[in-house]
Amino acid sequence: MGNIKWIFVLFSILAAASLMGIAISISEGSLLIAVFSLICLFITMGYGFKTKKKYREEGKL
């Protein structure tokens, strides 16, 4: 547990912020912000999974 990968913490915070952006935009009724937040979520999750695969192949996980 003492071995924290801070890049993954950053990815999870960004993904959570994107999900909050989607929820806020739905409550406000803004389709543009919802689409933007959804795109940010896909990009963040994609980079997170790509980084995790790279770390796993290098034996860092």
Backbone as ProteinMPNN parsed JSONL, in Angstrom:
{"seq_chain_A": "MGNIKWIFVLFSILAAASLMGIAISISEGSLLIAVFSLICLFITMGYGFKTKKKYREEGKL", "coords_chain_A": {"N_chain_A": [[0.818, -1.194, 0.0], [2.111, 1.149, 0.387], [3.112, 1.946, -1.986], [2.367, 4.16, -4.079], [1.127, 5.111, -7.169], [1.209, 8.063, -8.518], [0.363, 9.126, -10.926], [-1.835, 7.636, -11.662], [-3.62, 8.351, -9.691], [-4.052, 10.987, -10.422], [-5.274, 10.579, -12.949], [-7.647, 9.325, -12.089], [-8.845, 11.343, -10.562], [-9.269, 13.287, -12.542], [-11.063, 11.881, -14.19], [-13.226, 11.56, -12.432], [-13.894, 14.249, -12.089], [-14.749, 14.828, -14.667], [-17.027, 13.215, -14.793], [-18.535, 14.521, -12.844], [-18.857, 16.915, -14.171], [-20.515, 16.11, -16.265], [-22.837, 15.44, -14.807], [-23.483, 17.94, -13.667], [-23.925, 19.444, -15.976], [-26.156, 18.158, -17.006], [-28.032, 18.776, -15.037], [-28.134, 21.507, -15.362], [-29.009, 21.636, -17.927], [-27.462, 21.836, -20.211], [-26.364, 20.855, -23.186], [-24.003, 21.115, -24.644], [-21.897, 21.364, -22.743], [-22.173, 18.88, -21.559], [-21.471, 17.129, -23.635], [-18.818, 17.939, -24.053], [-17.712, 17.266, -21.546], [-18.085, 14.511, -21.605], [-16.419, 13.781, -23.732], [-13.963, 14.536, -22.614], [-13.919, 12.694, -20.519], [-13.713, 10.23, -21.915], [-11.2, 10.588, -23.13], [-9.505, 10.87, -20.89], [-9.913, 8.39, -19.564], [-9.018, 6.693, -21.559], [-6.257, 7.386, -21.822], [-5.494, 6.671, -19.251], [-5.899, 3.843, -19.179], [-4.143, 3.159, -21.209], [-1.687, 3.977, -20.128], [-1.6, 2.318, -17.893], [-1.364, -0.178, -19.13], [1.138, 0.138, -20.331], [2.785, 0.437, -18.05], [2.378, -2.068, -16.915], [3.514, -3.755, -18.849], [6.16, -2.963, -18.645], [6.779, -3.937, -16.204], [6.352, -2.476, -13.892], [4.127, -2.533, -12.36]], "CA_chain_A": [[0.0, 0.0, 0.0], [2.99, 2.305, 0.412], [3.597, 2.158, -3.337], [1.311, 4.888, -4.779], [1.422, 5.656, -8.494], [0.476, 9.33, -8.504], [-0.246, 9.396, -12.23], [-3.148, 7.0, -11.663], [-4.46, 9.192, -8.835], [-4.418, 12.123, -11.261], [-6.26, 10.121, -13.924], [-8.926, 9.062, -11.435], [-9.432, 12.63, -10.194], [-9.773, 13.906, -13.774], [-12.248, 11.142, -14.628], [-14.309, 11.92, -11.517], [-14.285, 15.621, -12.416], [-15.511, 14.761, -15.906], [-18.347, 12.686, -14.438], [-19.255, 15.599, -12.17], [-19.225, 17.869, -15.213], [-21.687, 15.567, -16.953], [-23.985, 15.577, -13.911], [-23.829, 19.357, -13.548], [-24.482, 19.916, -17.242], [-27.519, 17.632, -17.122], [-28.897, 19.558, -14.155], [-28.263, 22.843, -15.948], [-29.645, 21.514, -19.226], [-26.521, 22.26, -21.24], [-25.896, 19.73, -23.987], [-22.628, 21.378, -25.059], [-20.99, 21.018, -21.65], [-22.272, 17.429, -21.372], [-20.673, 16.5, -24.691], [-17.425, 18.251, -23.749], [-17.317, 16.461, -20.39], [-18.042, 13.117, -22.048], [-15.189, 13.64, -24.516], [-12.856, 14.579, -21.641], [-13.931, 11.424, -19.797], [-13.162, 9.198, -22.799], [-9.761, 10.836, -23.307], [-8.844, 10.57, -19.623], [-9.951, 6.943, -19.331], [-8.155, 6.074, -22.569], [-4.865, 7.564, -21.416], [-5.281, 5.897, -18.036], [-5.74, 2.44, -19.526], [-2.919, 3.039, -22.003], [-0.567, 4.09, -19.201], [-1.582, 1.106, -17.078], [-0.821, -1.253, -19.969], [2.57, 0.396, -20.476], [3.419, 0.114, -16.771], [2.328, -3.522, -16.719], [4.5, -4.363, -19.76], [7.503, -2.64, -18.142], [6.952, -4.6, -14.921], [6.291, -1.508, -12.807], [2.932, -2.778, -11.54]], "C_chain_A": [[0.862, 1.258, 0.0], [3.485, 2.708, -0.964], [2.501, 2.831, -4.171], [1.844, 5.392, -6.115], [0.571, 6.919, -8.672], [-0.176, 9.654, -9.836], [-1.642, 8.792, -12.308], [-4.125, 7.743, -10.752], [-4.945, 10.398, -9.638], [-5.47, 11.728, -12.289], [-7.62, 9.89, -13.281], [-9.617, 10.357, -11.007], [-10.006, 13.328, -11.424], [-11.024, 13.211, -14.279], [-13.443, 11.479, -13.736], [-14.81, 13.34, -11.789], [-15.102, 15.66, -13.704], [-16.917, 14.223, -15.649], [-19.181, 13.742, -13.717], [-19.694, 16.664, -13.173], [-20.44, 17.415, -15.996], [-22.933, 15.755, -16.096], [-24.432, 17.029, -13.792], [-24.464, 19.867, -14.836], [-25.887, 19.377, -17.468], [-28.468, 18.435, -16.246], [-29.111, 20.976, -14.677], [-28.96, 22.81, -17.308], [-28.762, 21.931, -20.381], [-25.945, 21.043, -21.966], [-24.435, 19.904, -24.377], [-21.623, 20.982, -23.974], [-21.01, 19.513, -21.391], [-21.416, 16.7, -22.397], [-19.186, 16.732, -24.435], [-16.915, 17.397, -22.59], [-17.203, 14.985, -20.758], [-16.781, 12.847, -22.862], [-13.968, 13.65, -23.594], [-12.769, 13.274, -20.864], [-13.32, 10.317, -20.644], [-11.656, 9.36, -22.981], [-8.996, 10.456, -22.038], [-8.788, 9.07, -19.36], [-9.04, 6.226, -20.326], [-6.683, 6.187, -22.208], [-4.545, 6.764, -20.155], [-5.055, 4.423, -18.326], [-4.466, 2.201, -20.338], [-1.681, 3.085, -21.106], [-0.457, 2.841, -18.332], [-1.007, -0.067, -17.855], [0.692, -1.095, -20.114], [3.325, 0.047, -19.196], [3.458, -1.392, -16.545], [3.357, -4.22, -17.607], [5.936, -4.112, -19.288], [7.783, -3.301, -16.794], [6.919, -3.664, -13.732], [5.056, -1.68, -11.926], [3.002, -4.11, -10.871]], "O_chain_A": [[0.377, 2.332, -0.357], [4.199, 3.701, -1.101], [1.778, 2.148, -4.896], [2.898, 6.026, -6.171], [-0.628, 6.843, -8.941], [-1.168, 10.383, -9.876], [-2.532, 9.359, -12.941], [-5.327, 7.76, -11.016], [-6.11, 10.784, -9.544], [-6.447, 12.45, -12.487], [-8.645, 10.228, -13.873], [-10.841, 10.459, -11.082], [-11.097, 13.895, -11.366], [-11.952, 13.87, -14.747], [-14.553, 11.663, -14.235], [-16.012, 13.6, -11.725], [-16.045, 16.443, -13.817], [-17.887, 14.719, -16.221], [-20.386, 13.85, -13.946], [-20.771, 17.245, -13.04], [-21.295, 18.225, -16.354], [-23.972, 16.181, -16.599], [-25.63, 17.315, -13.813], [-25.427, 20.633, -14.798], [-26.724, 20.061, -18.057], [-29.585, 18.743, -16.661], [-30.164, 21.57, -14.45], [-29.445, 23.836, -17.786], [-29.265, 22.34, -21.428], [-25.136, 20.3, -21.41], [-23.698, 18.92, -24.435], [-20.614, 20.338, -24.264], [-19.982, 18.931, -21.044], [-20.711, 15.751, -22.054], [-18.382, 15.812, -24.587], [-15.806, 16.864, -22.65], [-16.313, 14.29, -20.268], [-16.146, 11.805, -22.7], [-13.043, 12.858, -23.778], [-11.672, 12.795, -20.577], [-12.497, 9.545, -20.151], [-10.92, 8.373, -22.985], [-7.959, 9.796, -22.108], [-7.745, 8.539, -18.98], [-8.367, 5.259, -19.969], [-5.944, 5.204, -22.278], [-3.441, 6.239, -20.016], [-4.129, 3.816, -17.788], [-3.797, 1.18, -20.179], [-0.737, 2.32, -21.305], [0.644, 2.36, -18.064], [-0.247, -0.864, -17.306], [1.436, -2.072, -20.031], [4.389, -0.57, -19.252], [4.447, -1.927, -16.045], [4.003, -5.173, -17.17], [6.82, -4.941, -19.503], [8.906, -3.232, -16.294], [7.41, -4.019, -12.661], [4.946, -1.051, -10.874], [2.083, -4.483, -10.142]]}, "name": "protein", "num_of_chains": 1, "seq": "MGNIKWIFVLFSILAAASLMGIAISISEGSLLIAVFSLICLFITMGYGFKTKKKYREEGKL"}
